[in-house]
Amino acid sequence: MCSVGGLCYNHAYDSDGMARRYMIIRVDYRLLIWYDIQADKFEPYYRYMVGDFVTDARQLGLHMYFVWQVSYGDYPSRQLEFVVESRDTLRTALLSPKWQAAEERLKSYTYNYGRKVVSFENRFQF
């Protein structure tokens, strides 16, 4: 949850995956990812997202902020939002082999995939 000024409270996780405490980060950027899920790949997509993708992103300094399910209009059905503390962290994460492999695997379960980086504002952004 973020407040005015981009101070976000995020869970910190222990090795067993359990939330133990909160950490406060100051965010400057938001990474938006949108796509539709291939109908025949929903189950492996879901297992991948819960089991690997979000964890990999967090290890790279990208903190999950929101997941939106869009059910109206001519828009991709899913939008993910990650927040990040700095431009350097974002650049390092997006250029890393770990992120590139994670993103390619996500794309294998989806279509109409897109992403962009925006300056953080404490409101819905697309």
Number of C-alpha atoms within 10 A of each C-alpha: 12 18 11 9 12 18 16 21 16 17 16 14 15 10 6 6 9 10 12 10 11 12 11 13 16 16 21 18 20 25 21 19 18 23 20 19 21 15 10 9 12 13 12 10 21 14 11 16 15 10 11 12 20 17 16 16 19 17 13 18 17 23 23 19 17 14 14 12 13 13 10 8 7 7 13 19 16 17 20 17 21 21 28 25 20 14 14 10 13 21 10 13 21 16 10 13 11 14 18 13 12 18 14 11 14 18 18 13 21 19 14 13 17 13 14 10 16 14 13 18 16 13 8 9 12 12
